[in-house]
Amino acid sequence: MNIDIKLILPYVAILCSIGVSWGMFSQRLDAVEQKADMIMQMHTDIAVIKEKIMQMDDRTMWIEEFLIKTSKDY
């Protein structure tokens, strides 16, 4: 059985191109997963910030009402 290099070379090239395509696809998929994780973290951070702002708003409303009541007394 005589195996010629001209016969094997196209198959090697096809296998190499499939391997490169698979590697690039895997890297892109990993990048998309990382971005999705970052977006989820941003959503969590935004929710925490929103809650803190609402708490601050409640505090300022109390202070404002107190100042209005005390200023009317004078």
C-alpha positions, 0 to 999 in steps of 0.5 A: 500500500503506497500512500501518496502525500498529494492524497493526504495533504488536502485532508490535513488542510481541511482538518487544520481549518476545522480546528482553527474555526473551532478554536475561534468559535470557542474564544468568541463564545467565551467572550460573549459569556464574559460580557453577559456576566458583566451585564448581570453584575451591572444590573445587580449594581444598578439595583443596589444603587437605586435602593440606596438613592431611594433610601436617601430620598426618604431621609431627605424628605423627612429632613425637609418636612422637619425644617418646614415644620420648625420654620413655621413655628418661628 
